[in-house]
């Protein structure tokens, strides 16, 4: 084979390869990426079990107040100082 026929053969193979890659990408983009609908999981637990799991998994939900001065307002400077820039 001559040099020009070898070059044209390789060019034709390269073009076919690029077209095949583009076709595969388009096929994946439009057909292969379709979203799969997930069914919701069935619930096998009763209401009491669900409530028990919620309180057991979130202990901060039932946390006691740790600041003893919050309700009593024991800060002596609370009403004494007035900000002059307000």
C-alpha positions in Angstrom: 0.0 0.0 0.0 1.1 3.5 -0.6 1.6 6.2 2.0 -1.5 8.2 1.0 -3.8 5.1 1.2 -2.4 4.2 4.6 -3.1 7.7 5.9 -6.6 7.8 4.5 -7.3 4.3 6.1 -6.1 5.5 9.5 -8.1 8.7 9.1 -11.3 6.7 8.3 -10.7 4.4 11.3 -10.2 7.5 13.6 -13.4 9.1 12.3 -15.4 5.9 12.8 -14.0 5.5 16.3 -14.8 9.1 17.3 -18.4 8.7 15.9 -18.8 5.4 17.9 -17.7 7.2 21.1 -20.1 10.1 20.5 -22.9 7.7 19.7 -22.2 5.7 22.9 -22.1 8.9 25.0 -25.4 10.1 23.5 -27.0 6.7 24.1 -25.9 6.7 27.8 -27.1 10.3 28.2 -30.6 9.7 26.9 -31.3 6.1 27.7 -28.8 4.8 30.3 -29.3 7.7 32.8 -33.0 7.3 33.4 -33.9 7.7 37.0 -35.0 4.6 38.9 -38.1 5.3 41.0 -37.5 4.0 44.5 -40.5 2.6 46.4 -40.9 3.8 50.0 -39.8 1.3 52.6 -42.6 -0.4 54.5 -43.0 0.4 58.2 -43.1 -2.6 60.4 -42.9 -0.8 63.7 -45.8 0.2 65.9 -46.3 3.8 67.1 -44.9 3.0 70.6 -41.8 1.5 69.1 -41.3 4.4 66.8 -41.6 6.9 69.6 -39.2 4.8 71.7 -36.6 4.8 68.9 -36.9 8.5 68.4 -36.3 9.3 72.1 -33.5 6.8 72.2 -31.7 8.1 69.1 -32.1 11.8 70.0 -31.3 12.2 73.7 -30.8 15.9 73.4 -34.5 16.3 72.7 -35.3 15.5 76.4 -32.3 17.3 77.9 -32.9 19.2 81.1 -32.1 22.9 81.4 -28.6 23.3 82.8 -28.7 27.1 83.4 -30.3 27.7 86.9 -30.3 31.5 86.5 -32.2 31.6 83.2 -35.7 31.9 84.6 -34.9 33.9 87.8 -33.0 36.8 86.1 -30.4 37.1 88.8 -28.1 39.4 86.8 -27.8 42.6 88.9 -26.6 44.7 86.0 -29.5 43.8 83.7 -31.5 47.0 84.1 -28.8 49.2 85.6 -26.7 50.0 82.5 -28.2 51.9 79.6 -26.2 52.0 76.4 -25.9 55.7 75.4 -25.5 54.8 71.7 -28.8 53.1 71.3 
